[in-house]
Amino acid sequence: MGPTEIVIATFARPGPTGRQASGPPLLKKASLGERAPEP
C-alpha cells in the first residue's frame, strides 16, 4: 500500500466531525500526489 492509498483510506473513513463530507476534494488532491490539509 502506497502513501497515497493510506491517505485515501484515512480520509475515506467517516468521522464524527463530518470529515467524510469533504472527502471527494481531498481524494482528488491525494490522487494528484498532493498532501491533504489537516483541519
CHARMM-style PDB file with segment names, atoms N, HN, CA, C and O in Angstrom:
ATOM      1  N   MET     1       0.841  -1.199   0.000  1.00  0.00      PROA
ATOM      2  CA  MET     1       0.000   0.000   0.000  1.00  0.00      PROA
ATOM      3  C   MET     1       0.877   1.249   0.000  1.00  0.00      PROA
ATOM      4  O   MET     1       1.733   1.414   0.869  1.00  0.00      PROA
ATOM      5  N   GLY     2       0.662   2.110  -0.961  1.00  0.00      PROA
ATOM      6  HN  GLY     2      -0.034   1.976  -1.666  1.00  0.00      PROA
ATOM      7  CA  GLY     2       1.480   3.315  -1.051  1.00  0.00      PROA
ATOM      8  C   GLY     2       0.950   4.441  -0.169  1.00  0.00      PROA
ATOM      9  O   GLY     2      -0.151   4.349   0.375  1.00  0.00      PROA
ATOM     10  N   PRO     3       1.737   5.499  -0.032  1.00  0.00      PROA
ATOM     11  CA  PRO     3       1.347   6.642   0.806  1.00  0.00      PROA
ATOM     12  C   PRO     3       0.008   7.245   0.394  1.00  0.00      PROA
ATOM     13  O   PRO     3      -0.795   7.628   1.245  1.00  0.00      PROA
ATOM     14  N   THR     4      -0.230   7.327  -0.923  1.00  0.00      PROA
ATOM     15  HN  THR     4       0.422   7.015  -1.614  1.00  0.00      PROA
ATOM     16  CA  THR     4      -1.490   7.902  -1.405  1.00  0.00      PROA
ATOM     17  C   THR     4      -2.673   7.059  -0.960  1.00  0.00      PROA
ATOM     18  O   THR     4      -3.708   7.591  -0.558  1.00  0.00      PROA
ATOM     19  N   GLU     5      -2.516   5.732  -1.032  1.00  0.00      PROA
ATOM     20  HN  GLU     5      -1.675   5.300  -1.358  1.00  0.00      PROA
ATOM     21  CA  GLU     5      -3.604   4.848  -0.625  1.00  0.00      PROA
ATOM     22  C   GLU     5      -3.891   4.982   0.866  1.00  0.00      PROA
ATOM     23  O   GLU     5      -5.041   4.899   1.297  1.00  0.00      PROA
ATOM     24  N   ILE     6      -2.836   5.190   1.647  1.00  0.00      PROA
ATOM     25  HN  ILE     6      -1.902   5.258   1.297  1.00  0.00      PROA
ATOM     26  CA  ILE     6      -3.011   5.369   3.089  1.00  0.00      PROA
ATOM     27  C   ILE     6      -3.799   6.648   3.355  1.00  0.00      PROA
ATOM     28  O   ILE     6      -4.697   6.666   4.197  1.00  0.00      PROA
ATOM     29  N   VAL     7      -3.463   7.710   2.640  1.00  0.00      PROA
ATOM     30  HN  VAL     7      -2.734   7.695   1.956  1.00  0.00      PROA
ATOM     31  CA  VAL     7      -4.174   8.984   2.795  1.00  0.00      PROA
ATOM     32  C   VAL     7      -5.642   8.806   2.437  1.00  0.00      PROA
ATOM     33  O   VAL     7      -6.524   9.286   3.150  1.00  0.00      PROA
ATOM     34  N   ILE     8      -5.902   8.112   1.327  1.00  0.00      PROA
ATOM     35  HN  ILE     8      -5.185   7.723   0.749  1.00  0.00      PROA
ATOM     36  CA  ILE     8      -7.283   7.881   0.890  1.00  0.00      PROA
ATOM     37  C   ILE     8      -8.036   7.075   1.947  1.00  0.00      PROA
ATOM     38  O   ILE     8      -9.177   7.396   2.280  1.00  0.00      PROA
ATOM     39  N   ALA     9      -7.399   6.035   2.472  1.00  0.00      PROA
ATOM     40  HN  ALA     9      -6.472   5.775   2.202  1.00  0.00      PROA
ATOM     41  CA  ALA     9      -8.054   5.198   3.477  1.00  0.00      PROA
ATOM     42  C   ALA     9      -8.372   6.006   4.729  1.00  0.00      PROA
ATOM     43  O   ALA     9      -9.418   5.819   5.352  1.00  0.00      PROA
ATOM     44  N   THR    10      -7.463   6.903   5.091  1.00  0.00      PROA
ATOM     45  HN  THR    10      -6.614   7.055   4.585  1.00  0.00      PROA
ATOM     46  CA  THR    10      -7.667   7.715   6.294  1.00  0.00      PROA
ATOM     47  C   THR    10      -8.817   8.692   6.108  1.00  0.00      PROA
ATOM     48  O   THR    10      -9.660   8.834   6.993  1.00  0.00      PROA
ATOM     49  N   PHE    11      -8.857   9.368   4.960  1.00  0.00      PROA
ATOM     50  HN  PHE    11      -8.172   9.252   4.241  1.00  0.00      PROA
ATOM     51  CA  PHE    11      -9.870  10.396   4.746  1.00  0.00      PROA
ATOM     52  C   PHE    11     -11.199   9.817   4.272  1.00  0.00      PROA
ATOM     53  O   PHE    11     -12.213  10.515   4.294  1.00  0.00      PROA
ATOM     54  N   ALA    12     -11.214   8.557   3.845  1.00  0.00      PROA
ATOM     55  HN  ALA    12     -10.391   7.990   3.828  1.00  0.00      PROA
ATOM     56  CA  ALA    12     -12.463   7.937   3.418  1.00  0.00      PROA
ATOM     57  C   ALA    12     -13.261   7.457   4.623  1.00  0.00      PROA
ATOM     58  O   ALA    12     -14.449   7.152   4.514  1.00  0.00      PROA
ATOM     59  N   ARG    13     -12.598   7.394   5.764  1.00  0.00      PROA
ATOM     60  HN  ARG    13     -11.634   7.642   5.852  1.00  0.00      PROA
ATOM     61  CA  ARG    13     -13.259   6.957   6.991  1.00  0.00      PROA
ATOM     62  C   ARG    13     -14.254   8.011   7.481  1.00  0.00      PROA
ATOM     63  O   ARG    13     -13.895   9.183   7.600  1.00  0.00      PROA
ATOM     64  N   PRO    14     -15.489   7.617   7.765  1.00  0.00      PROA
ATOM     65  CA  PRO    14     -16.460   8.577   8.297  1.00  0.00      PROA
ATOM     66  C   PRO    14     -16.040   9.074   9.673  1.00  0.00      PROA
ATOM     67  O   PRO    14     -15.741   8.272  10.558  1.00  0.00      PROA
ATOM     68  N   GLY    15     -16.014  10.368   9.857  1.00  0.00      PROA
ATOM     69  HN  GLY    15     -16.257  11.019   9.138  1.00  0.00      PROA
ATOM     70  CA  GLY    15     -15.594  10.925  11.144  1.00  0.00      PROA
ATOM     71  C   GLY    15     -16.746  11.597  11.873  1.00  0.00      PROA
ATOM     72  O   GLY    15     -17.756  11.942  11.261  1.00  0.00      PROA
ATOM     73  N   PRO    16     -16.599  11.781  13.163  1.00  0.00      PROA
ATOM     74  CA  PRO    16     -17.638  12.421  13.972  1.00  0.00      PROA
ATOM     75  C   PRO    16     -17.837  13.889  13.604  1.00  0.00      PROA
ATOM     76  O   PRO    16     -18.885  14.470  13.888  1.00  0.00      PROA
ATOM     77  N   THR    17     -16.837  14.480  12.977  1.00  0.00      PROA
ATOM     78  HN  THR    17     -15.986  14.008  12.746  1.00  0.00      PROA
ATOM     79  CA  THR    17     -16.926  15.894  12.608  1.00  0.00      PROA
ATOM     80  C   THR    17     -17.413  16.055  11.172  1.00  0.00      PROA
ATOM     81  O   THR    17     -17.350  17.151  10.615  1.00  0.00      PROA
ATOM     82  N   GLY    18     -17.897  14.971  10.570  1.00  0.00      PROA
ATOM     83  HN  GLY    18     -17.948  14.081  11.022  1.00  0.00      PROA
ATOM     84  CA  GLY    18     -18.393  15.052   9.201  1.00  0.00      PROA
ATOM     85  C   GLY    18     -17.278  15.216   8.195  1.00  0.00      PROA
ATOM     86  O   GLY    18     -17.455  15.861   7.161  1.00  0.00      PROA
ATOM     87  N   ARG    19     -16.131  14.635   8.494  1.00  0.00      PROA
ATOM     88  HN  ARG    19     -15.988  14.111   9.334  1.00  0.00      PROA
ATOM     89  CA  ARG    19     -14.965  14.768   7.619  1.00  0.00      PROA
ATOM     90  C   ARG    19     -15.224  14.077   6.277  1.00  0.00      PROA
ATOM     91  O   ARG    19     -14.629  14.431   5.260  1.00  0.00      PROA
ATOM     92  N   GLN    20     -16.120  13.086   6.291  1.00  0.00      PROA
ATOM     93  HN  GLN    20     -16.604  12.798   7.117  1.00  0.00      PROA
ATOM     94  CA  GLN    20     -16.403  12.338   5.067  1.00  0.00      PROA
ATOM     95  C   GLN    20     -17.049  13.246   4.004  1.00  0.00      PROA
ATOM     96  O   GLN    20     -16.898  13.015   2.804  1.00  0.00      PROA
ATOM     97  N   ALA    21     -17.766  14.272   4.463  1.00  0.00      PROA
ATOM     98  HN  ALA    21     -17.888  14.459   5.438  1.00  0.00      PROA
ATOM     99  CA  ALA    21     -18.446  15.174   3.535  1.00  0.00      PROA
ATOM    100  C   ALA    21     -17.432  15.892   2.642  1.00  0.00      PROA
ATOM    101  O   ALA    21     -17.721  16.195   1.485  1.00  0.00      PROA
ATOM    102  N   SER    22     -16.246  16.161   3.189  1.00  0.00      PROA
ATOM    103  HN  SER    22     -16.012  15.915   4.129  1.00  0.00      PROA
ATOM    104  CA  SER    22     -15.219  16.850   2.414  1.00  0.00      PROA
ATOM    105  C   SER    22     -14.236  15.844   1.815  1.00  0.00      PROA
ATOM    106  O   SER    22     -13.101  16.189   1.485  1.00  0.00      PROA
ATOM    107  N   GLY    23     -14.682  14.614   1.682  1.00  0.00      PROA
ATOM    108  HN  GLY    23     -15.603  14.333   1.950  1.00  0.00      PROA
ATOM    109  CA  GLY    23     -13.820  13.548   1.181  1.00  0.00      PROA
ATOM    110  C   GLY    23     -13.395  13.703  -0.274  1.00  0.00      PROA
ATOM    111  O   GLY    23     -12.198  13.723  -0.564  1.00  0.00      PROA
ATOM    112  N   PRO    24     -14.366  13.816  -1.208  1.00  0.00      PROA
ATOM    113  CA  PRO    24     -14.019  13.849  -2.635  1.00  0.00      PROA
ATOM    114  C   PRO    24     -12.906  14.831  -3.010  1.00  0.00      PROA
ATOM    115  O   PRO    24     -11.966  14.427  -3.694  1.00  0.00      PROA
ATOM    116  N   PRO    25     -12.969  16.105  -2.595  1.00  0.00      PROA
ATOM    117  CA  PRO    25     -11.887  17.036  -2.947  1.00  0.00      PROA
ATOM    118  C   PRO    25     -10.536  16.579  -2.409  1.00  0.00      PROA
ATOM    119  O   PRO    25      -9.514  16.707  -3.083  1.00  0.00      PROA
ATOM    120  N   LEU    26     -10.538  16.043  -1.179  1.00  0.00      PROA
ATOM    121  HN  LEU    26     -11.368  15.939  -0.631  1.00  0.00      PROA
ATOM    122  CA  LEU    26      -9.288  15.585  -0.578  1.00  0.00      PROA
ATOM    123  C   LEU    26      -8.758  14.378  -1.346  1.00  0.00      PROA
ATOM    124  O   LEU    26      -7.552  14.244  -1.558  1.00  0.00      PROA
ATOM    125  N   LEU    27      -9.680  13.496  -1.763  1.00  0.00      PROA
ATOM    126  HN  LEU    27     -10.659  13.605  -1.591  1.00  0.00      PROA
ATOM    127  CA  LEU    27      -9.251  12.312  -2.503  1.00  0.00      PROA
ATOM    128  C   LEU    27      -8.668  12.734  -3.851  1.00  0.00      PROA
ATOM    129  O   LEU    27      -7.698  12.144  -4.326  1.00  0.00      PROA
ATOM    130  N   LYS    28      -9.261  13.752  -4.459  1.00  0.00      PROA
ATOM    131  HN  LYS    28     -10.049  14.232  -4.073  1.00  0.00      PROA
ATOM    132  CA  LYS    28      -8.745  14.238  -5.739  1.00  0.00      PROA
ATOM    133  C   LYS    28      -7.327  14.772  -5.560  1.00  0.00      PROA
ATOM    134  O   LYS    28      -6.443  14.480  -6.365  1.00  0.00      PROA
ATOM    135  N   LYS    29      -7.112  15.553  -4.503  1.00  0.00      PROA
ATOM    136  HN  LYS    29      -7.830  15.790  -3.848  1.00  0.00      PROA
ATOM    137  CA  LYS    29      -5.778  16.106  -4.249  1.00  0.00      PROA
ATOM    138  C   LYS    29      -4.785  14.984  -3.978  1.00  0.00      PROA
ATOM    139  O   LYS    29      -3.645  15.027  -4.441  1.00  0.00      PROA
ATOM    140  N   ALA    30      -5.226  13.975  -3.222  1.00  0.00      PROA
ATOM    141  HN  ALA    30      -6.152  13.940  -2.846  1.00  0.00      PROA
ATOM    142  CA  ALA    30      -4.336  12.870  -2.882  1.00  0.00      PROA
ATOM    143  C   ALA    30      -3.944  12.107  -4.152  1.00  0.00      PROA
ATOM    144  O   ALA    30      -2.801  11.673  -4.294  1.00  0.00      PROA
ATOM    145  N   SER    31      -4.906  11.948  -5.076  1.00  0.00      PROA
ATOM    146  HN  SER    31      -5.835  12.300  -4.960  1.00  0.00      PROA
ATOM    147  CA  SER    31      -4.617  11.204  -6.298  1.00  0.00      PROA
ATOM    148  C   SER    31      -3.653  11.982  -7.193  1.00  0.00      PROA
ATOM    149  O   SER    31      -2.981  11.405  -8.049  1.00  0.00      PROA
ATOM    150  N   LEU    32      -3.596  13.292  -6.985  1.00  0.00      PROA
ATOM    151  HN  LEU    32      -4.141  13.760  -6.290  1.00  0.00      PROA
ATOM    152  CA  LEU    32      -2.678  14.118  -7.772  1.00  0.00      PROA
ATOM    153  C   LEU    32      -1.302  14.180  -7.126  1.00  0.00      PROA
ATOM    154  O   LEU    32      -0.384  14.818  -7.640  1.00  0.00      PROA
ATOM    155  N   GLY    33      -1.178  13.504  -5.989  1.00  0.00      PROA
ATOM    156  HN  GLY    33      -1.924  12.986  -5.571  1.00  0.00      PROA
ATOM    157  CA  GLY    33       0.106  13.473  -5.317  1.00  0.00      PROA
ATOM    158  C   GLY    33       0.293  14.628  -4.342  1.00  0.00      PROA
ATOM    159  O   GLY    33       1.386  14.837  -3.815  1.00  0.00      PROA
ATOM    160  N   GLU    34      -0.793  15.384  -4.105  1.00  0.00      PROA
ATOM    161  HN  GLU    34      -1.681  15.214  -4.533  1.00  0.00      PROA
ATOM    162  CA  GLU    34      -0.697  16.498  -3.158  1.00  0.00      PROA
ATOM    163  C   GLU    34      -1.047  15.993  -1.762  1.00  0.00      PROA
ATOM    164  O   GLU    34      -1.721  14.975  -1.607  1.00  0.00      PROA
ATOM    165  N   ARG    35      -0.584  16.712  -0.761  1.00  0.00      PROA
ATOM    166  HN  ARG    35      -0.036  17.540  -0.886  1.00  0.00      PROA
ATOM    167  CA  ARG    35      -0.890  16.322   0.614  1.00  0.00      PROA
ATOM    168  C   ARG    35      -2.216  16.936   1.028  1.00  0.00      PROA
ATOM    169  O   ARG    35      -2.442  18.131   0.838  1.00  0.00      PROA
ATOM    170  N   ALA    36      -3.091  16.117   1.594  1.00  0.00      PROA
ATOM    171  HN  ALA    36      -2.908  15.146   1.749  1.00  0.00      PROA
ATOM    172  CA  ALA    36      -4.374  16.620   2.067  1.00  0.00      PROA
ATOM    173  C   ALA    36      -4.151  17.463   3.315  1.00  0.00      PROA
ATOM    174  O   ALA    36      -3.482  17.015   4.246  1.00  0.00      PROA
ATOM    175  N   PRO    37      -4.696  18.673   3.352  1.00  0.00      PROA
ATOM    176  CA  PRO    37      -4.507  19.567   4.505  1.00  0.00      PROA
ATOM    177  C   PRO    37      -5.225  19.054   5.738  1.00  0.00      PROA
ATOM    178  O   PRO    37      -6.377  18.627   5.662  1.00  0.00      PROA
ATOM    179  N   GLU    38      -4.544  19.096   6.875  1.00  0.00      PROA
ATOM    180  HN  GLU    38      -3.608  19.443   6.937  1.00  0.00      PROA
ATOM    181  CA  GLU    38      -5.175  18.667   8.132  1.00  0.00      PROA
ATOM    182  C   GLU    38      -5.958  19.834   8.716  1.00  0.00      PROA
ATOM    183  O   GLU    38      -5.456  20.957   8.740  1.00  0.00      PROA
ATOM    184  N   PRO    39      -7.170  19.593   9.183  1.00  0.00      PROA
ATOM    185  CA  PRO    39      -8.005  20.651   9.758  1.00  0.00      PROA
ATOM    186  C   PRO    39      -7.432  21.173  11.078  1.00  0.00      PROA
ATOM    187  OT1 PRO    39      -8.013  22.066  11.693  1.00  0.00      PROA
TER     188      PRO     39
END
